[in-house]
Amino acid sequence: MQPIISIRGLSKTYDSGFSALKNIDLEIAPGEIFALLGPNGAGKTTLINVICGIVSPSTGQVMADGHDIVTDFRAARSRIGLVPQELTTDAFETVWATVSFSRGLFGKPKNPAHIEKVLKDLSLWDKRSNMIMTLSGGMKRRVMIAKALSHEPQILFLDEPTAGVDVELRRSMWEVVRSLRAHGVTIILTTHYLEEAEEMADRIGVINQGEIILVENKAELMSKLGEKRLTLQLQDRIDTLPSMLAPHELELAADGDALVYTYNANDKRTGINTLFRDLDAAGIRLRDVDTKQSSLEEIFVGLVRQDT
């Protein structure tokens, strides 16, 4: 299957000498949800702006659905919908008018049936005659998505789509994104909410200081890099660890009623059997045992620290 987005040797250096993107290679498959993670200033928005033709690349090539974003800009851009971070809509226009106008900007003929479908899919139909200024922040965010979908793009970029949105509405937006993917739209999102990427993405890319430092299937990323923590609840509190347990590098809870053992589940030897044997020999009795996988947030923070 041919990638719907193909990036080769992409770099962006500004006149000031600042290198925002450095030799990026990336492919995104049709119909996937790809999450791009990175700290502030990592290059996420610059990368999106280059792909969308807002910022010119210094070197490299970007293809969108088979069209070069520089030499075949109009065809490439018509395949792309962009929902930027900023809520930039005409406050005095109605929802219907602003979404319909966006479609016309791409030279598409009027299609009221499509606009109606988009508004209904985004739960905006009953707001179609409302002026933008009367809408809540969450509804304005949905209008931005409707505008981006007005010209029927195959690729949708969501730059911090749920920034400033409450938790309930954020989850509702996730359902919207899943619905779009179900209809064949490829989704690329940047987010600061690690929960968002963990919940929705098929693959995750991590960018830092303008470089892609990792691209991995979410499940494989969790499996390869995610540690597991074994929390051992003790029957009796202890003040210090017996010296014979030192090789296991256990953490003793502040109140002395639990031990935490960190290990890699993919290792052939996790050390758990030896740990339990040594605990028994030390006379430490357990009340309960709990295992927890490292979250994507913990993995992400670790990756960025390694790269800096």
Summary of the structure (lengths in Angstrom):
residues: 308
radius of gyration: 24.4
end to end distance: 35.2
largest distance: 78.6
contacts: 920
relative contact order: 0.13
helix: 37%
strand: 27%
